[in-house]
Amino acid sequence: MAAPSMALTKKSKPDSNSKEATDFDNSQLVSVKHGSVSSALSKTSKYKVKRTSSLQAPNVQMSGHDGEVLSCRFSPSGNEFASSSMDKTIYLWKTFGTNENYGVIRAHSNAVLQVQWSFDGERLYSVSADKTVVISDAVTGKSLKRYKEHSGIVNSTCAQSRYSGGADILSSGSDDGFVLFWDSRQKKSTSQIEYKLPITSVAYSLAGDTIFAGSIDGNISAFDVRKLNDKDNKPQPVFVLSGHQDTILGLQTSPKTGNFLISTSADNTVNKWNIRPFAVSQEARLERVFFGALLSSPNSSISNNLIRPAISYDETRVSTGTADRCVAVWDIQTSAMTYKLPGHKGIVNQVDFHPKEPVLLSASSDKTLFIGELDSTAIKI
């Protein structure tokens, strides 16, 4: 993830008659920089790089957004990724090859705070400061659904996984204190949770039967979604994960087993929680605390950024961006920080692991993204 050092290239607009042309807004040129492992190694021929991924270069920087990049996610196949920005747009990029930007979605009238993929990779879910939730076609870029029931900024969205059997079943959390649930086959929300405090992050369990909602009180509440349609209009949490001392910034459920949840907080800690239904005790649910990442600072604009975590596909690593312009990576079993990657020139708001390869993606307030491989080494020839 070191700063790139090679020449700048630009992607031209696709021909209107080519197969690449879609309903996307392709009018914006974007820039891609391909980097080497380090400037020191590039000055000598005595070393070569042992590569660990299919990326064209070990580190690649992408620019094109006109505002802070707030969110980024790989598609389920890993062949594409999406980024959303303060500039009201969602960009779609190719992961491999020249990392071309093949589409721009303009579905919102304000900052796009988070973007997610459907489990089949055919749709995108996005939420915005314009108070809306939008479902877009990831192939054509068309908006399929637009929901306008929130009365405050919508901070977060999540969708049920392929294991839950849900088809475009998603939820959203807002400053209005509500978690709303959506079914793409319906015109309005199907159910709701009223928390009364702003909801900053939401995440489904792997099975899709539990929704986790983080708020400004530092608590993460777990609700049984199967009981939300009961006549009781005030669902109570099944359990509450208490341990953070400040606002919850982001949540991520483990992608392979679904046994644990990672949370980031403005108290500058990253926590690992046991979310299996029958944990021994409430206290036993907090399994690990990862230290060393600056996520917030008093009396600073840093505290306004929702810095979201990620878990590797094999559940051996956890990562988060930081307010001091780095990407932190820890060993999930030992809590040891294994990487603190520089390169960005602004707050790193979100990171994401590739679903198949040791590749990490990051989005920053410096208006750029980095994609880089982990575990690559310099070998003496």
PLY file of the C-alpha trace (Angstrom):
ply
format ascii 1.0
element vertex 381
property float x
property float y
property float z
element edge 380
property int vertex1
property int vertex2
end_header
0.00 0.00 0.00
3.03 2.28 -0.35
2.75 5.41 -2.44
2.98 4.59 -6.16
5.85 5.79 -8.27
5.06 5.05 -11.91
3.49 7.06 -14.69
-0.09 8.30 -14.72
-2.50 6.78 -17.23
-6.01 7.82 -18.16
-9.00 5.77 -19.27
-10.88 7.16 -22.25
-14.64 7.08 -22.67
-16.04 3.89 -24.24
-17.48 4.09 -27.73
-21.27 4.40 -27.66
-21.60 1.32 -29.89
-19.25 -0.89 -27.91
-20.31 -3.61 -25.51
-18.84 -1.57 -22.66
-21.33 1.26 -23.12
-24.22 1.16 -20.61
-26.58 3.54 -18.87
-23.71 4.57 -16.58
-22.44 8.12 -16.66
-19.06 7.57 -18.32
-18.32 11.23 -18.99
-15.66 11.55 -16.31
-12.04 10.59 -16.91
-10.30 8.88 -14.03
-6.66 8.33 -13.19
-4.80 5.20 -12.18
-1.27 4.96 -10.84
0.57 1.63 -10.72
3.22 1.47 -8.03
6.23 -0.62 -7.16
7.01 -2.17 -3.78
9.27 0.65 -2.66
11.33 3.42 -4.15
14.45 2.01 -2.51
14.09 -1.38 -4.17
13.35 0.17 -7.55
16.83 1.72 -7.62
18.61 -1.64 -7.63
18.40 -4.78 -9.75
19.47 -7.06 -6.88
15.92 -7.67 -5.71
12.71 -8.96 -7.20
9.23 -9.04 -5.75
7.56 -12.29 -4.76
3.99 -11.56 -5.77
0.94 -12.96 -3.96
-1.99 -11.72 -6.06
-3.31 -11.32 -9.60
-3.05 -7.52 -9.47
-1.12 -5.94 -12.31
1.09 -4.15 -9.76
1.60 -4.72 -6.01
0.05 -1.32 -5.25
-2.38 0.73 -7.30
-3.82 4.16 -6.57
-7.08 5.29 -8.18
-8.38 8.85 -8.38
-11.42 10.37 -10.03
-13.82 11.28 -7.23
-14.23 15.01 -6.63
-14.84 14.59 -2.89
-13.87 12.44 0.07
-14.23 8.72 -0.65
-16.39 7.42 2.19
-17.01 3.77 1.35
-15.58 0.93 -0.75
-16.55 -2.73 -1.25
-15.45 -5.61 -3.46
-18.13 -7.45 -5.39
-18.78 -11.07 -4.29
-16.67 -12.36 -7.19
-13.88 -9.92 -6.42
-13.60 -8.92 -10.07
-15.01 -5.45 -9.42
-15.30 -2.99 -6.58
-17.46 0.03 -5.84
-16.63 3.31 -4.13
-18.93 6.06 -2.89
-18.10 9.65 -2.17
-18.97 13.01 -0.76
-19.31 14.06 -4.41
-22.71 12.23 -4.56
-21.48 9.48 -6.89
-20.76 5.75 -6.87
-17.83 4.62 -9.02
-17.41 1.07 -10.32
-13.91 -0.25 -10.99
-12.26 -3.37 -12.39
-10.07 -5.08 -9.80
-7.56 -6.61 -12.18
-5.81 -5.50 -15.36
-5.65 -1.73 -15.70
-8.19 -1.14 -12.90
-10.41 0.81 -15.26
-13.38 2.78 -14.01
-16.26 1.42 -16.08
-19.21 3.27 -14.61
-20.41 6.21 -12.55
-23.80 6.03 -10.82
-25.50 9.30 -9.91
-28.45 8.19 -7.80
-28.21 10.63 -4.87
-28.41 14.38 -4.31
-25.97 14.42 -1.38
-22.97 12.50 -0.02
-23.18 8.72 -0.47
-22.17 7.42 2.95
-22.07 3.69 2.26
-22.37 1.29 -0.66
-22.93 -2.49 -0.52
-23.31 -5.30 -3.08
-26.11 -7.83 -3.29
-24.94 -11.39 -2.62
-25.14 -12.23 -6.35
-23.25 -9.09 -7.39
-26.06 -7.85 -9.65
-27.28 -4.91 -7.56
-25.86 -2.15 -5.39
-27.38 -0.72 -2.22
-26.49 2.82 -1.24
-27.46 5.27 1.50
-26.96 8.98 1.61
-27.10 12.25 3.47
-30.08 12.98 1.20
-32.07 10.64 3.54
-32.68 7.99 0.88
-31.91 4.30 0.33
-31.36 3.32 -3.31
-31.11 -0.05 -5.07
-29.23 0.20 -8.38
-28.59 -2.29 -11.17
-24.85 -3.01 -11.07
-24.83 -3.90 -14.78
-26.73 -0.95 -16.27
-26.42 1.61 -13.49
-30.17 2.24 -13.43
-31.93 3.00 -10.14
-34.37 0.17 -9.43
-35.81 1.38 -6.12
-35.63 4.60 -4.14
-36.90 4.66 -0.55
-37.57 7.98 1.21
-38.98 7.07 4.63
-36.05 8.17 6.80
-36.27 11.68 8.24
-32.54 12.00 8.90
-29.18 11.27 7.27
-28.89 7.56 6.46
-25.50 6.38 7.72
-25.40 2.68 6.98
-26.96 -0.20 5.09
-26.53 -3.97 5.01
-28.09 -6.85 3.09
-28.79 -10.45 3.97
-26.20 -12.96 2.76
-26.63 -15.80 0.28
-26.94 -18.17 3.25
-30.11 -16.49 4.49
-32.04 -17.02 1.26
-33.02 -13.36 1.20
-33.58 -11.68 -2.17
-32.79 -7.98 -1.81
-33.70 -7.98 1.86
-31.79 -5.11 3.41
-31.84 -2.66 6.28
-30.71 0.91 6.90
-29.73 2.92 9.96
-30.25 6.66 10.26
-29.70 9.72 12.41
-33.47 9.67 12.95
-32.98 6.77 15.40
-34.67 4.15 13.23
-33.51 0.95 11.61
-35.79 0.32 8.64
-36.14 -2.97 6.75
-36.70 -3.20 3.02
-37.79 -5.85 0.54
-37.15 -4.86 -3.08
-40.51 -6.36 -4.03
-42.28 -3.84 -1.78
-42.77 -0.10 -2.20
-42.42 0.72 1.50
-40.41 -0.53 4.47
-41.58 -3.87 5.83
-40.70 -3.30 9.50
-38.76 -1.00 11.79
-36.83 -0.67 15.03
-36.99 2.58 16.97
-33.84 3.18 19.01
-34.35 6.91 19.76
-30.64 7.65 19.30
-28.86 8.02 15.95
-27.93 4.70 14.34
-24.42 4.84 12.91
-23.95 1.29 11.64
-25.96 -1.86 10.91
-24.90 -5.44 10.09
-26.75 -8.71 9.57
-25.70 -12.02 11.07
-24.55 -14.54 8.47
-27.82 -16.46 8.82
-29.81 -13.25 8.40
-31.90 -13.83 11.52
-30.25 -11.10 13.61
-29.57 -7.43 12.93
-26.87 -5.57 14.86
-27.29 -1.82 15.29
-24.56 0.48 16.61
-25.28 3.93 17.98
-23.73 7.04 19.49
-24.11 5.59 23.01
-21.36 3.04 22.28
-23.72 0.07 22.44
-24.40 -2.57 19.78
-27.92 -3.98 20.06
-28.87 -7.35 18.57
-32.47 -7.79 17.40
-34.20 -10.96 16.20
-35.57 -9.98 12.78
-38.05 -12.87 12.84
-39.97 -11.10 15.61
-40.15 -7.66 14.03
-43.56 -8.27 12.49
-45.17 -9.11 15.82
-47.96 -6.83 17.05
-45.56 -5.46 19.63
-44.32 -2.35 17.82
-41.34 -1.87 20.13
-38.96 -4.81 19.62
-36.45 -5.36 22.39
-32.86 -6.47 21.79
-31.98 -10.12 22.33
-28.69 -8.95 23.82
-26.55 -5.81 23.91
-22.81 -5.69 23.31
-21.50 -3.17 25.82
-17.84 -2.29 26.12
-17.11 0.68 23.90
-16.97 4.09 25.56
-17.93 6.21 22.56
-19.84 6.20 19.25
-19.88 3.01 17.19
-18.31 3.85 13.83
-18.66 0.59 11.93
-19.66 -3.08 12.15
-18.67 -6.17 10.17
-19.83 -9.79 10.63
-17.34 -12.60 10.05
-17.90 -13.78 6.44
-17.07 -17.47 6.75
-18.43 -18.78 10.05
-20.60 -15.89 11.20
-19.41 -16.51 14.75
-18.09 -13.04 15.54
-18.56 -9.34 14.90
-15.91 -6.64 14.58
-16.69 -3.08 15.68
-14.81 0.20 15.43
-15.47 3.01 17.88
-14.60 6.64 18.50
-12.96 5.41 21.73
-10.05 4.34 19.45
-10.54 0.61 19.92
-11.52 -2.21 17.59
-13.44 -5.02 19.33
-14.12 -8.64 18.47
-17.44 -9.97 19.81
-18.76 -13.52 20.11
-22.22 -13.35 18.51
-23.14 -17.02 18.62
-26.68 -17.36 20.02
-25.68 -19.23 23.17
-22.57 -17.52 24.47
-21.73 -18.44 28.06
-22.37 -14.97 29.48
-22.74 -11.37 28.43
-19.21 -10.59 29.66
-17.78 -13.49 27.63
-19.00 -11.98 24.38
-16.12 -9.50 24.25
-13.27 -11.74 23.09
-10.52 -9.37 21.96
-9.62 -5.69 21.78
-7.30 -4.45 19.03
-5.29 -1.35 19.91
-3.07 1.02 17.96
-5.49 2.69 15.54
-6.38 6.37 15.86
-10.07 6.50 14.96
-11.16 9.74 16.59
-9.77 12.79 18.32
-11.54 15.21 20.71
-12.43 18.63 19.32
-11.61 17.48 15.79
-13.53 16.78 12.59
-12.08 13.27 12.79
-14.91 12.32 15.14
-17.43 12.92 12.34
-16.01 10.20 10.08
-17.52 6.72 10.21
-14.38 4.59 9.91
-15.53 1.06 9.10
-13.67 -2.25 9.68
-13.17 -5.34 7.52
-12.51 -9.04 8.11
-10.46 -11.19 5.71
-12.23 -13.94 3.79
-10.42 -16.64 5.80
-11.13 -14.83 9.10
-7.45 -14.59 10.06
-7.13 -10.80 9.83
-9.05 -7.70 10.78
-8.36 -4.26 9.36
-9.49 -0.67 9.61
-8.52 2.68 8.23
-7.26 5.30 10.63
-7.56 9.03 11.18
-3.78 9.40 10.85
-3.89 8.34 7.18
-2.90 4.69 7.55
-4.42 1.23 7.18
-4.02 -1.00 10.23
-4.09 -4.82 9.99
-4.10 -7.21 12.96
-3.76 -10.95 13.41
-7.20 -11.94 14.64
-5.92 -14.71 16.93
-3.07 -12.88 18.67
-4.30 -9.24 18.40
-0.83 -8.32 17.11
-0.72 -5.50 14.57
0.98 -6.98 11.51
0.76 -3.98 9.17
0.38 -0.23 9.43
0.30 0.82 5.80
0.98 4.43 4.72
0.20 6.07 1.40
-3.00 8.06 1.85
-2.93 11.80 2.57
-6.22 11.94 4.46
-8.41 9.94 6.84
-8.93 6.36 5.64
-12.68 5.85 5.97
-13.14 2.24 4.92
-11.15 -0.84 3.98
-12.21 -4.14 2.44
-10.51 -7.49 1.90
-10.73 -9.22 -1.47
-12.96 -12.32 -1.17
-10.37 -14.69 -2.68
-6.88 -13.17 -2.70
-4.63 -11.42 -0.14
-5.60 -7.98 -1.43
-6.76 -4.97 0.58
-8.76 -1.99 -0.68
-8.92 1.40 1.06
-10.93 4.61 0.58
-9.80 7.97 1.89
-10.77 11.57 2.46
-7.87 12.45 0.13
-10.31 11.55 -2.72
-8.36 8.44 -3.73
-8.43 4.68 -3.29
-5.56 2.24 -2.90
-5.62 -1.43 -3.80
-2.61 -3.47 -2.77
-1.52 -7.01 -2.08
-0.48 -8.30 1.32
2.40 -10.70 2.06
4.46 -9.73 -1.00
8.18 -9.77 -0.21
11.42 -8.55 -1.73
13.71 -11.44 -2.63
17.44 -11.02 -3.21
18.44 -12.30 -6.63
0 1
1 2
2 3
3 4
4 5
5 6
6 7
7 8
8 9
9 10
10 11
11 12
12 13
13 14
14 15
15 16
16 17
17 18
18 19
19 20
20 21
21 22
22 23
23 24
24 25
25 26
26 27
27 28
28 29
29 30
30 31
31 32
32 33
33 34
34 35
35 36
36 37
37 38
38 39
39 40
40 41
41 42
42 43
43 44
44 45
45 46
46 47
47 48
48 49
49 50
50 51
51 52
52 53
53 54
54 55
55 56
56 57
57 58
58 59
59 60
60 61
61 62
62 63
63 64
64 65
65 66
66 67
67 68
68 69
69 70
70 71
71 72
72 73
73 74
74 75
75 76
76 77
77 78
78 79
79 80
80 81
81 82
82 83
83 84
84 85
85 86
86 87
87 88
88 89
89 90
90 91
91 92
92 93
93 94
94 95
95 96
96 97
97 98
98 99
99 100
100 101
101 102
102 103
103 104
104 105
105 106
106 107
107 108
108 109
109 110
110 111
111 112
112 113
113 114
114 115
115 116
116 117
117 118
118 119
119 120
120 121
121 122
122 123
123 124
124 125
125 126
126 127
127 128
128 129
129 130
130 131
131 132
132 133
133 134
134 135
135 136
136 137
137 138
138 139
139 140
140 141
141 142
142 143
143 144
144 145
145 146
146 147
147 148
148 149
149 150
150 151
151 152
152 153
153 154
154 155
155 156
156 157
157 158
158 159
159 160
160 161
161 162
162 163
163 164
164 165
165 166
166 167
167 168
168 169
169 170
170 171
171 172
172 173
173 174
174 175
175 176
176 177
177 178
178 179
179 180
180 181
181 182
182 183
183 184
184 185
185 186
186 187
187 188
188 189
189 190
190 191
191 192
192 193
193 194
194 195
195 196
196 197
197 198
198 199
199 200
200 201
201 202
202 203
203 204
204 205
205 206
206 207
207 208
208 209
209 210
210 211
211 212
212 213
213 214
214 215
215 216
216 217
217 218
218 219
219 220
220 221
221 222
222 223
223 224
224 225
225 226
226 227
227 228
228 229
229 230
230 231
231 232
232 233
233 234
234 235
235 236
236 237
237 238
238 239
239 240
240 241
241 242
242 243
243 244
244 245
245 246
246 247
247 248
248 249
249 250
250 251
251 252
252 253
253 254
254 255
255 256
256 257
257 258
258 259
259 260
260 261
261 262
262 263
263 264
264 265
265 266
266 267
267 268
268 269
269 270
270 271
271 272
272 273
273 274
274 275
275 276
276 277
277 278
278 279
279 280
280 281
281 282
282 283
283 284
284 285
285 286
286 287
287 288
288 289
289 290
290 291
291 292
292 293
293 294
294 295
295 296
296 297
297 298
298 299
299 300
300 301
301 302
302 303
303 304
304 305
305 306
306 307
307 308
308 309
309 310
310 311
311 312
312 313
313 314
314 315
315 316
316 317
317 318
318 319
319 320
320 321
321 322
322 323
323 324
324 325
325 326
326 327
327 328
328 329
329 330
330 331
331 332
332 333
333 334
334 335
335 336
336 337
337 338
338 339
339 340
340 341
341 342
342 343
343 344
344 345
345 346
346 347
347 348
348 349
349 350
350 351
351 352
352 353
353 354
354 355
355 356
356 357
357 358
358 359
359 360
360 361
361 362
362 363
363 364
364 365
365 366
366 367
367 368
368 369
369 370
370 371
371 372
372 373
373 374
374 375
375 376
376 377
377 378
378 379
379 380
